[in-house]
Amino acid sequence: QEGMPQTLSSTSMFTPCGFSPHLHTSKEGEQGGLIFQDGNLTSASLDALIQHLIPTTDYYPEKAYIFTFLLSSRLFIEPHELLSRVCHKCIEQQRLDDPVLDKARIRKFGPKIIQLLTEWTETFPYDFQEERMIGHLKDMIHRIAPCDEAYWKKMNQLLQALNQKLATLSHGQEGIVKISTTVSDKLVAFKTKPPSIQREILSVCSDPYTLAQQLTHVELERLSHIGPEEFVQAFVHKDPLDGTKTCFSEQKKTSNLEAYVKWFNRLCYLVATEICMPAKKKQRAQVIEFFIDVARECFNIGNFNSLMAIISGMNMSPVSRLKKTWSKVKTAKFFILEHQMDPTGNFYNYRTALRGAAHRSLTAHSNREKIVIPFFSLLIKDIYFLNEGCANRLPNGHVNFEKFLELAKQVGEFITWKQVECPFEQDPNIIHYLHTAPIFTEDGLYLASYESESPENQTEKDRWKSLRSTILGKT
């Protein structure tokens, strides 16, 4: 055990929804092919890990283990194959193929296997969009049901709950207003005309508190659709022990995660568009101050994703170059926010604020205090670096379980946060605007910016000229 590479300490195992810091209390050493260190499971062969997942008449795996293994196993084996192996081992171990079943024994085993299948369907419902998964589920119940009528009922409850969850998720995906990628550089031509052609944010919502709450609605709605497994599936490489194929031959199942990143980008560009649109300096300054107030309220709510998008939009160079406009803005509040989201020290200030919000969330009495919406692309980046930084397997072929405990800790925290019910009333009008208002491309933003405040130097002058001809068809 000495020569094993030490990667991440898993002793700081997070304890939200029933996570426990120790997966085992055994001493150092090995147990059934599982390697322990300081009472923590650090590595094992894939077979030993699968065996450790399987309940028996007198054993049930810990909740933290189930989550960690189901989350990470997909890097090595597809979910339907894993479930198939679990079922086969249960059939073997509990002799479910015998012509005469040992009823007393199966009554001890039954509730445990049903519990395992329930946890799997509740935490990773997307795994069960596959027919094969449902097939294994039903087969298992058919085998144990003759020993106890109640198993049929439990099975039906499980399938009903699963169907409902999958229906909600797919309905939710359709129900999310399709993000409009209509980029409208032609708006620039309207800058000098009456503003009636283009609705602007202040005509839809002039109260920063309301807008921050509606942004929080959008964020929580989008978060709720991201399955925990998407974080792992985003990084599926070839498994070194199986050089022939990646574990996921089909397209990577990360569509909700990608849609969420698109939303962030849209919000950045929307903020920049709203600032560059107005023809008058005073109005542009007013829009900037409005967004600063919105961002500040997002910070207070715990909505760090919208906060970061707003700051990023304001820091885009077509916006930041508007010096005359900014001179009219009370910038002190903006600098405080920027300081909070400053990337130095690996986003030290933001991480401190996030820890504070997470702590508040754990002790919260109301849904409002429970809200934690992390700066999402940084969360993905953290998980990416964790994934890149340590091998999935150790040199002896064992699964590096220590790494997956750390992964489960980060993803587990996220799951807790995405389950928060939004406490604010929804305003469909504002939400529709956020998703569909036309936004400029980067070129459009630059052009609008130069039309607002003329170029400062030759480079800008040349760029302005070329943009005028390409976008406006003027020379």
VEXVEX-632964 format. One record per residue (C-alpha): x, y, z. Coordinates in steps of 0.5 Angstrom, whole numbers. Each point is the difference from the previous one (the first is absolute). Example, Ala and Ser with C-alpha at 12.3 -4.5 7.8 and 13.67 -1.06 7.14 Angstrom:
<atoms>
<x: 25 | y: -9 | z: 16>
<x: 2 | y: 7 | z: -2>
</atoms>
This chain:
<atoms>
<x: 0 | y: 0 | z: 0>
<x: 6 | y: 5 | z: 1>
<x: 2 | y: 1 | z: -7>
<x: -7 | y: 2 | z: -2>
<x: 0 | y: 7 | z: -3>
<x: -4 | y: 5 | z: 5>
<x: -5 | y: 4 | z: -4>
<x: -5 | y: 4 | z: 4>
<x: -2 | y: -1 | z: 7>
<x: -7 | y: -2 | z: 1>
<x: 0 | y: 1 | z: 7>
<x: -4 | y: 6 | z: -1>
<x: -6 | y: -4 | z: -3>
<x: -6 | y: 5 | z: 0>
<x: -6 | y: -2 | z: 4>
<x: -6 | y: 3 | z: -4>
<x: -6 | y: -5 | z: -1>
<x: 3 | y: -6 | z: 4>
<x: 7 | y: 0 | z: -2>
<x: 4 | y: -3 | z: 5>
<x: 8 | y: 2 | z: 1>
<x: 2 | y: -7 | z: 1>
<x: -2 | y: -6 | z: -5>
<x: 2 | y: -5 | z: 5>
<x: 3 | y: -1 | z: 7>
<x: 5 | y: -5 | z: -2>
<x: 7 | y: 0 | z: 2>
<x: 6 | y: 1 | z: -6>
<x: 0 | y: -5 | z: -5>
<x: -4 | y: -4 | z: -4>
<x: -7 | y: -3 | z: 0>
<x: -3 | y: -4 | z: -5>
<x: 4 | y: 4 | z: -6>
<x: -1 | y: 7 | z: 3>
<x: 6 | y: 4 | z: 3>
<x: -1 | y: 4 | z: 6>
<x: 4 | y: 6 | z: 3>
<x: -2 | y: 3 | z: 6>
<x: -7 | y: -3 | z: 0>
<x: -1 | y: 3 | z: -7>
<x: -1 | y: -5 | z: -6>
<x: 6 | y: 3 | z: -5>
<x: 0 | y: -5 | z: -6>
<x: -3 | y: -7 | z: -2>
<x: -1 | y: -4 | z: -7>
<x: -6 | y: 2 | z: -3>
<x: -3 | y: -7 | z: 2>
<x: 1 | y: 1 | z: 7>
<x: -3 | y: 6 | z: -1>
<x: -6 | y: -3 | z: -3>
<x: 0 | y: -5 | z: 5>
<x: 0 | y: 5 | z: 6>
<x: -6 | y: 3 | z: -3>
<x: -4 | y: -6 | z: 0>
<x: -5 | y: -1 | z: 6>
<x: -1 | y: -7 | z: 4>
<x: -4 | y: -2 | z: 5>
<x: 4 | y: 3 | z: 5>
<x: 4 | y: 6 | z: -3>
<x: -2 | y: 6 | z: -4>
<x: 5 | y: 5 | z: -3>
<x: 1 | y: 7 | z: 3>
<x: -4 | y: 6 | z: -3>
<x: 6 | y: 4 | z: -2>
<x: 3 | y: -7 | z: -3>
<x: -6 | y: -1 | z: -4>
<x: 0 | y: 7 | z: -3>
<x: 8 | y: 1 | z: -1>
<x: 0 | y: -7 | z: -4>
<x: -6 | y: 1 | z: -4>
<x: 3 | y: 7 | z: -2>
<x: 7 | y: -2 | z: -2>
<x: -2 | y: -7 | z: -2>
<x: -2 | y: 2 | z: -7>
<x: 7 | y: 2 | z: -1>
<x: 2 | y: -7 | z: -1>
<x: -7 | y: -4 | z: -1>
<x: -7 | y: 2 | z: -3>
<x: -5 | y: 1 | z: 5>
<x: -4 | y: -6 | z: -4>
<x: 6 | y: -4 | z: 1>
<x: 1 | y: 1 | z: 7>
<x: -8 | y: -1 | z: 2>
<x: 1 | y: -7 | z: -4>
<x: 6 | y: -2 | z: 4>
<x: -3 | y: 2 | z: 6>
<x: -7 | y: -4 | z: -1>
<x: 4 | y: -6 | z: -2>
<x: 4 | y: 0 | z: 6>
<x: -6 | y: 1 | z: 4>
<x: -3 | y: -6 | z: -4>
<x: 6 | y: -4 | z: 2>
<x: 1 | y: 2 | z: 7>
<x: -7 | y: -1 | z: 2>
<x: -1 | y: -6 | z: -4>
<x: -6 | y: 3 | z: -4>
<x: 0 | y: -5 | z: -5>
<x: -2 | y: -6 | z: 4>
<x: -6 | y: -3 | z: -1>
<x: -2 | y: 1 | z: 7>
<x: 2 | y: 7 | z: 3>
<x: 2 | y: 0 | z: 7>
<x: -6 | y: 5 | z: 2>
<x: 3 | y: 2 | z: 7>
<x: 7 | y: 2 | z: -3>
<x: -3 | y: 4 | z: -6>
<x: -5 | y: 4 | z: 5>
<x: 7 | y: 2 | z: 3>
<x: 3 | y: 2 | z: -6>
<x: -6 | y: 3 | z: -4>
<x: -1 | y: 6 | z: 4>
<x: 8 | y: 2 | z: -1>
<x: 0 | y: -1 | z: -8>
<x: -6 | y: 4 | z: -1>
<x: 3 | y: 5 | z: 5>
<x: 6 | y: 0 | z: -5>
<x: -4 | y: 1 | z: -6>
<x: -4 | y: 5 | z: 3>
<x: 6 | y: 4 | z: 1>
<x: 3 | y: -1 | z: -7>
<x: -7 | y: 2 | z: -3>
<x: 0 | y: 7 | z: 4>
<x: 7 | y: 2 | z: 0>
<x: 1 | y: -2 | z: -7>
<x: -7 | y: 0 | z: -4>
<x: 3 | y: 1 | z: -7>
<x: 4 | y: -6 | z: 0>
<x: -7 | y: -3 | z: 0>
<x: -2 | y: 3 | z: -7>
<x: 3 | y: -7 | z: -2>
<x: -5 | y: -6 | z: -1>
<x: 5 | y: -5 | z: 2>
<x: 1 | y: 4 | z: 7>
<x: -8 | y: -1 | z: 1>
<x: 1 | y: -7 | z: -3>
<x: 5 | y: -2 | z: 6>
<x: -4 | y: 4 | z: 5>
<x: -6 | y: -4 | z: -2>
<x: 3 | y: -7 | z: 0>
<x: 3 | y: 1 | z: 7>
<x: -7 | y: 1 | z: 3>
<x: -3 | y: -5 | z: -4>
<x: 5 | y: -5 | z: 3>
<x: -1 | y: 2 | z: 8>
<x: -7 | y: 2 | z: -1>
<x: -3 | y: -7 | z: 1>
<x: 3 | y: 0 | z: 7>
<x: -4 | y: 6 | z: 2>
<x: -6 | y: 4 | z: -3>
<x: 2 | y: 7 | z: 3>
<x: 6 | y: -1 | z: -5>
<x: -5 | y: 1 | z: -6>
<x: -3 | y: 7 | z: 3>
<x: 7 | y: 2 | z: 2>
<x: 3 | y: -1 | z: -8>
<x: -6 | y: 4 | z: -2>
<x: 1 | y: 6 | z: 4>
<x: 7 | y: 0 | z: -2>
<x: -2 | y: 0 | z: -7>
<x: -5 | y: 5 | z: 1>
<x: 4 | y: 5 | z: 3>
<x: 6 | y: -2 | z: -5>
<x: -5 | y: 2 | z: -6>
<x: -3 | y: 6 | z: 3>
<x: 8 | y: 2 | z: 1>
<x: 2 | y: -1 | z: -7>
<x: -7 | y: 3 | z: -2>
<x: 1 | y: 6 | z: 4>
<x: 8 | y: 1 | z: -3>
<x: -2 | y: -1 | z: -7>
<x: -6 | y: 5 | z: 1>
<x: 4 | y: 5 | z: 3>
<x: 6 | y: -1 | z: -5>
<x: -6 | y: 2 | z: -6>
<x: -3 | y: 5 | z: 5>
<x: 6 | y: 4 | z: 1>
<x: 0 | y: 6 | z: -5>
<x: 4 | y: -2 | z: -6>
<x: 6 | y: 5 | z: 1>
<x: 0 | y: 4 | z: -6>
<x: 6 | y: 1 | z: -3>
<x: -3 | y: 5 | z: -5>
<x: 6 | y: 5 | z: 0>
<x: -2 | y: 6 | z: -3>
<x: 5 | y: 5 | z: -2>
<x: -5 | y: 4 | z: -5>
<x: -2 | y: 3 | z: 7>
<x: 6 | y: 5 | z: -1>
<x: -4 | y: 3 | z: -6>
<x: -5 | y: 2 | z: 5>
<x: 4 | y: 3 | z: 5>
<x: -2 | y: 7 | z: -3>
<x: -7 | y: -2 | z: -1>
<x: -6 | y: 0 | z: 5>
<x: 1 | y: -5 | z: 5>
<x: -7 | y: -3 | z: -1>
<x: 3 | y: -6 | z: -4>
<x: 5 | y: -3 | z: 5>
<x: -3 | y: -1 | z: 7>
<x: 5 | y: 1 | z: 5>
<x: 1 | y: -3 | z: 7>
<x: -2 | y: 6 | z: 4>
<x: -7 | y: 0 | z: -4>
<x: -1 | y: -7 | z: 2>
<x: 2 | y: 0 | z: 7>
<x: 3 | y: 6 | z: 4>
<x: 1 | y: -3 | z: 7>
<x: 7 | y: -3 | z: 1>
<x: -3 | y: -4 | z: 6>
<x: -5 | y: -3 | z: -5>
<x: 5 | y: -1 | z: -6>
<x: 5 | y: -4 | z: 5>
<x: -6 | y: -4 | z: 3>
<x: -2 | y: -2 | z: -8>
<x: 7 | y: -2 | z: -1>
<x: 0 | y: -4 | z: 6>
<x: -6 | y: -4 | z: -3>
<x: 3 | y: -1 | z: -7>
<x: 7 | y: -3 | z: 4>
<x: -4 | y: -4 | z: 4>
<x: -5 | y: -3 | z: -5>
<x: 6 | y: -1 | z: -5>
<x: 5 | y: -3 | z: 6>
<x: -6 | y: -5 | z: 2>
<x: 1 | y: -4 | z: -7>
<x: 7 | y: -1 | z: 1>
<x: 1 | y: -8 | z: 2>
<x: 6 | y: -1 | z: 5>
<x: 3 | y: -5 | z: -5>
<x: 1 | y: 6 | z: -6>
<x: 6 | y: 2 | z: 4>
<x: 3 | y: -6 | z: -1>
<x: -2 | y: -2 | z: -7>
<x: 3 | y: 7 | z: -2>
<x: 7 | y: -3 | z: 1>
<x: -1 | y: -7 | z: -2>
<x: 6 | y: -2 | z: -4>
<x: 2 | y: -7 | z: -2>
<x: 1 | y: -5 | z: 6>
<x: 8 | y: -2 | z: 0>
<x: -3 | y: -7 | z: 1>
<x: -4 | y: -1 | z: -5>
<x: 3 | y: 4 | z: -6>
<x: -5 | y: -2 | z: -5>
<x: -5 | y: 5 | z: 1>
<x: -2 | y: 5 | z: 5>
<x: -6 | y: -1 | z: 5>
<x: -5 | y: 4 | z: -4>
<x: 0 | y: -2 | z: -7>
<x: -6 | y: 5 | z: -1>
<x: 0 | y: 7 | z: 1>
<x: 2 | y: 3 | z: 6>
<x: -6 | y: 1 | z: 5>
<x: 2 | y: 7 | z: 2>
<x: -6 | y: 4 | z: -4>
<x: -2 | y: 3 | z: 7>
<x: 7 | y: 2 | z: 2>
<x: 1 | y: 3 | z: -7>
<x: -7 | y: 4 | z: 0>
<x: 2 | y: 3 | z: 7>
<x: 7 | y: 3 | z: -3>
<x: -4 | y: 3 | z: -6>
<x: -5 | y: 3 | z: 5>
<x: 6 | y: 3 | z: 3>
<x: 3 | y: 3 | z: -6>
<x: -6 | y: 3 | z: -2>
<x: -1 | y: 4 | z: 6>
<x: 7 | y: 3 | z: -1>
<x: -2 | y: 2 | z: -7>
<x: -7 | y: 2 | z: 2>
<x: 3 | y: 5 | z: 5>
<x: 5 | y: 3 | z: -4>
<x: -5 | y: 1 | z: -6>
<x: -5 | y: 3 | z: 5>
<x: 6 | y: 5 | z: 2>
<x: 3 | y: 1 | z: -7>
<x: -7 | y: 1 | z: -3>
<x: -3 | y: 7 | z: 3>
<x: 2 | y: 6 | z: -5>
<x: 1 | y: 5 | z: 6>
<x: 6 | y: 0 | z: 5>
<x: -5 | y: 1 | z: 6>
<x: -4 | y: -6 | z: -2>
<x: 6 | y: -5 | z: 0>
<x: 2 | y: 2 | z: 6>
<x: -7 | y: -1 | z: 3>
<x: 0 | y: -7 | z: -3>
<x: 7 | y: -1 | z: 3>
<x: -2 | y: 2 | z: 7>
<x: -6 | y: -4 | z: 0>
<x: 4 | y: -6 | z: -2>
<x: 5 | y: 1 | z: 6>
<x: -6 | y: 0 | z: 4>
<x: -3 | y: -6 | z: -3>
<x: 7 | y: -4 | z: 1>
<x: 0 | y: 3 | z: 7>
<x: -6 | y: -3 | z: 2>
<x: 2 | y: -7 | z: -3>
<x: 6 | y: 0 | z: 4>
<x: -5 | y: 1 | z: 6>
<x: -5 | y: -6 | z: -2>
<x: 6 | y: -5 | z: -1>
<x: 0 | y: 0 | z: -8>
<x: 7 | y: 1 | z: -2>
<x: -1 | y: -3 | z: -7>
<x: -4 | y: 6 | z: -2>
<x: 4 | y: 5 | z: 4>
<x: 6 | y: -3 | z: -4>
<x: -4 | y: 1 | z: -7>
<x: -1 | y: 7 | z: 2>
<x: 7 | y: 2 | z: 2>
<x: 2 | y: -4 | z: -6>
<x: -4 | y: 4 | z: -5>
<x: 2 | y: 7 | z: 3>
<x: 7 | y: -2 | z: -1>
<x: 0 | y: -2 | z: -7>
<x: 4 | y: 5 | z: -4>
<x: -6 | y: 4 | z: -4>
<x: -3 | y: 2 | z: 7>
<x: 6 | y: 1 | z: 4>
<x: 3 | y: 5 | z: -6>
<x: -6 | y: 5 | z: 1>
<x: 4 | y: 4 | z: 5>
<x: -5 | y: 6 | z: -1>
<x: -6 | y: -4 | z: 2>
<x: 4 | y: -3 | z: 6>
<x: 2 | y: 7 | z: 3>
<x: -7 | y: 1 | z: 1>
<x: -1 | y: -7 | z: 4>
<x: 1 | y: 0 | z: 8>
<x: 5 | y: -6 | z: -1>
<x: 2 | y: -1 | z: 7>
<x: -6 | y: -6 | z: 1>
<x: 3 | y: -3 | z: -7>
<x: 7 | y: 0 | z: 3>
<x: -2 | y: -4 | z: 6>
<x: -4 | y: -5 | z: -4>
<x: 6 | y: -1 | z: -5>
<x: 4 | y: -1 | z: 6>
<x: -4 | y: -5 | z: 3>
<x: 1 | y: -4 | z: -7>
<x: 7 | y: 2 | z: -1>
<x: 3 | y: -6 | z: -3>
<x: 7 | y: 1 | z: 4>
<x: 2 | y: -6 | z: 5>
<x: -4 | y: -5 | z: -4>
<x: -7 | y: 4 | z: 1>
<x: 2 | y: 1 | z: 8>
<x: -5 | y: 5 | z: 1>
<x: -6 | y: -3 | z: -4>
<x: 2 | y: -7 | z: 4>
<x: 0 | y: 3 | z: 7>
<x: -7 | y: 3 | z: -2>
<x: -3 | y: -7 | z: -3>
<x: 2 | y: -3 | z: 6>
<x: -3 | y: 5 | z: 4>
<x: -7 | y: -1 | z: -4>
<x: 1 | y: -7 | z: 1>
<x: 1 | y: 0 | z: 7>
<x: -7 | y: 5 | z: 0>
<x: -3 | y: -5 | z: -4>
<x: 1 | y: -6 | z: 5>
<x: -3 | y: 3 | z: 6>
<x: -5 | y: 4 | z: -4>
<x: -7 | y: 0 | z: 2>
<x: -3 | y: 3 | z: -6>
<x: 1 | y: -2 | z: -7>
<x: 2 | y: 7 | z: -2>
<x: 6 | y: -1 | z: 5>
<x: 1 | y: -7 | z: -3>
<x: 2 | y: 3 | z: -7>
<x: 7 | y: -1 | z: -3>
<x: 1 | y: 0 | z: -7>
<x: 8 | y: -1 | z: -1>
<x: 4 | y: 4 | z: -6>
<x: -2 | y: -6 | z: -4>
<x: 6 | y: 0 | z: -5>
<x: 5 | y: 0 | z: 6>
<x: -3 | y: -6 | z: 3>
<x: 1 | y: -4 | z: -7>
<x: 7 | y: 3 | z: 0>
<x: 1 | y: -3 | z: 7>
<x: -3 | y: -7 | z: -2>
<x: 4 | y: 0 | z: -6>
<x: 7 | y: 2 | z: 3>
<x: -2 | y: -6 | z: 6>
<x: -1 | y: -4 | z: -6>
<x: 6 | y: 1 | z: -4>
<x: 4 | y: 1 | z: 6>
<x: 0 | y: -7 | z: 3>
<x: -1 | y: -7 | z: -4>
<x: -6 | y: -4 | z: 0>
<x: 4 | y: -6 | z: 1>
<x: 6 | y: -2 | z: 4>
<x: 6 | y: -3 | z: -3>
<x: -2 | y: -7 | z: 2>
<x: -7 | y: 1 | z: -4>
<x: -4 | y: 2 | z: 7>
<x: -5 | y: 5 | z: -1>
<x: 2 | y: 6 | z: 4>
<x: -5 | y: 1 | z: 5>
<x: 3 | y: 6 | z: 4>
<x: -1 | y: 4 | z: -6>
<x: -7 | y: -2 | z: -1>
<x: -2 | y: 2 | z: 7>
<x: 3 | y: 7 | z: -1>
<x: -4 | y: 0 | z: -7>
<x: -7 | y: -2 | z: 4>
<x: 1 | y: 5 | z: 5>
<x: 0 | y: 6 | z: -5>
<x: -5 | y: -3 | z: -4>
<x: -4 | y: -2 | z: 6>
<x: 0 | y: 7 | z: 3>
<x: -3 | y: 3 | z: -7>
<x: -6 | y: -5 | z: 1>
<x: -2 | y: 2 | z: 6>
<x: 0 | y: 7 | z: -3>
<x: -4 | y: -1 | z: -6>
<x: -5 | y: -3 | z: 4>
<x: -2 | y: 7 | z: 3>
<x: -7 | y: 2 | z: -2>
<x: 0 | y: 7 | z: -2>
<x: -4 | y: 4 | z: 5>
<x: -1 | y: 6 | z: -5>
<x: -6 | y: 1 | z: -4>
<x: 1 | y: -1 | z: -7>
<x: -1 | y: 6 | z: -5>
<x: -1 | y: -4 | z: -7>
<x: 0 | y: 7 | z: -4>
<x: 7 | y: 1 | z: 3>
<x: 3 | y: -7 | z: -1>
<x: -3 | y: 0 | z: -7>
<x: 4 | y: 7 | z: -1>
<x: 7 | y: -3 | z: 3>
<x: -1 | y: -6 | z: -5>
<x: -2 | y: 3 | z: -6>
<x: 2 | y: 7 | z: -1>
<x: 5 | y: 1 | z: -6>
<x: 7 | y: 1 | z: 2>
<x: 6 | y: 2 | z: -4>
<x: 6 | y: -4 | z: -2>
<x: 7 | y: 3 | z: 2>
<x: 1 | y: 4 | z: -6>
<x: -7 | y: 3 | z: 1>
<x: 2 | y: 2 | z: 7>
<x: 6 | y: 3 | z: -3>
<x: -4 | y: 4 | z: -5>
<x: -5 | y: 2 | z: 5>
<x: 6 | y: 2 | z: 5>
<x: 3 | y: 4 | z: -6>
<x: -6 | y: 3 | z: -2>
<x: -1 | y: 3 | z: 7>
<x: 7 | y: 2 | z: 2>
<x: 4 | y: 1 | z: -6>
<x: 7 | y: -4 | z: -1>
<x: 6 | y: 3 | z: 4>
<x: 5 | y: -3 | z: -5>
<x: 2 | y: -2 | z: -7>
<x: -1 | y: -8 | z: 2>
<x: -7 | y: 2 | z: 2>
<x: -2 | y: 5 | z: -5>
<x: 2 | y: -6 | z: -5>
<x: -4 | y: -5 | z: 3>
<x: -6 | y: 5 | z: 0>
<x: 1 | y: 1 | z: -7>
<x: 0 | y: -7 | z: -2>
<x: -6 | y: -2 | z: 5>
<x: -4 | y: 6 | z: -3>
<x: 1 | y: -3 | z: -7>
<x: -2 | y: -7 | z: 2>
<x: -5 | y: 1 | z: 5>
<x: -4 | y: 6 | z: -3>
<x: 2 | y: 0 | z: -7>
<x: 3 | y: 7 | z: 1>
<x: 7 | y: 3 | z: -3>
</atoms>
